[in-house]
Amino acid sequence: MVDCHVHMVLDGQDWRRAIDRHRAGPEEGWIRARLSEYQTLGFTYLRDGGDRWDVGARARALAGEYGIVYRTPLAPLRKAGHYGGFIGETYGNFREYADLVRKHRENGADFIKIMISGLMDFDRFGVLTEEGLAAGDIRELIHIAHEEGFAVMAHANGARVVEAAAGAGVDSVEHGAYLDADALHAMADMGTVWVPTLSTIGNLRGKGRFDEGAVEAILESAMENVRKFARLGGLIAPGTDAGAWAVPHGSVTEFALLGEALREKAERTLELGVREIRRKF
């Protein structure tokens, strides 16, 4: 059991309240309770999506006591004026970004996470909250991190953003909404691992928070792209985005959704993807 995308800082219910819990410092009791839950469920590997309050870093320090390998980028990095400011550190230009990457190296980050797009609008199929960064900017961000010896995880939605990230050699794409054939082929050709986080969509069904028709359409689109990517021989790994709204820590719905999408090929497909995640991250 592995989860290749969690946020220990969040609780799956209220992100503001969850972050407030740790503002004075990582709340160790909370972290230990979550790690104990993961241990009970049989999880042995967790990859954090990062936070700027050192919650993931503290979880990494404690995880060995629970038989869990834990990896964290420390804080995700986002460009000023773009998505991610609520949880990540901000840079204004490439020089500031490079300084943050070096700081993360000195502070013991396991990899770098970049935020290069917005989110899905769960009330409107096909709509993102922002288009994302330019292809040239994406390429430079990945290049700088790779030069410092890091693997790169990218929060990325939208076909052109994902295609640019894959072409630049990004190591994993997280979420990946609304991909087309060119984006899927780019990831498959470059050996990019896709962590589609289907739980962030599937777990919204029946909750009444978003338009149910839009949620169903978004989920089916994502699952169909997972099927297409698998047929291309693409690498897929399970990650729930645990801590996101309606996705509690220890959620296992991702395995069911991926199993439904991949059918008889699920076990082998995910085995290869997880192996690559653990090798690089």
C-alpha positions, 0 to 999 in steps of 0.5 A: 500500500502506497500513497504517492500524493498526500498533504499531512498538513490538511485534514480533508475537511477545512483547509484553513482550520487544518493549517491553523492547527500547525501555525505555531509549529507542527502538531505532533499528536495529529501527525502521529495519529495519521501515521498510525492510521496509515500503518494500520491500513498497511501503507509503507510509502507516502509522498507528501505534496508539501507545505510551508509549516514543516508538517511534512518534514516532521512527518518524515522524521516520525514515519520510520517509527511506523514502518513508513518511508516518507518523502517530502519536497518541504514547501511547494514553489509557486510563481507570484500571482498564480495558484498555490500561495495558500500552501507554498513558497512564492518566487517572483523570477527565476533567480528567486526560484533558484535561491529557493531550490538551493535553500530546499537542498540545504534544508533536506528536501527529497525533491522539488514540487512546482505549481504550474497550473490552476485547479479544475472548476468542479462546477464547469466541465473543461474549465480550469481556474487559470491556464498555467505558466508558459512552456518556456517558464516551465522548462526553465523551472524543471531545468534549474531543479534538475541541475541541483540534483532534484527530481521534480513533481509538478502540480499540472492541469491542462493539455499544453501545460502537461505537454510542456512539463513532460517535454522538459523532463518532469519526473511526475505530473500530479492531477493532469486534468483535460489531457489530449493525445499530444499530452498523453504521448509526451508523458508516455514517450518521456517516461513521466509518471502520472499521478491522476488523483482520481479521488479528488474528483470521485470523492465529490460525488453525492456531497452536494457541494458541486454540480453533480453532472459536472463532477461525473463528466470530469471523472469520466474524462480523467478515467478515460485518459487513464485508460488511454495512457495505460494503453500507450504503456504510460507509468501511473501511480496511485496518489489520493491528494489526501487532505484535500476536501472529501479525501481523508488520510488513509482513503483507499478510493484511489485504488478502486477508481484506478482499478475500475479504469485500468481493469485487468491491467491495474496491478501491473500498471501501478506496480511499474509506476510505483517502482519508478516513483520510489526510484526517483523520489 
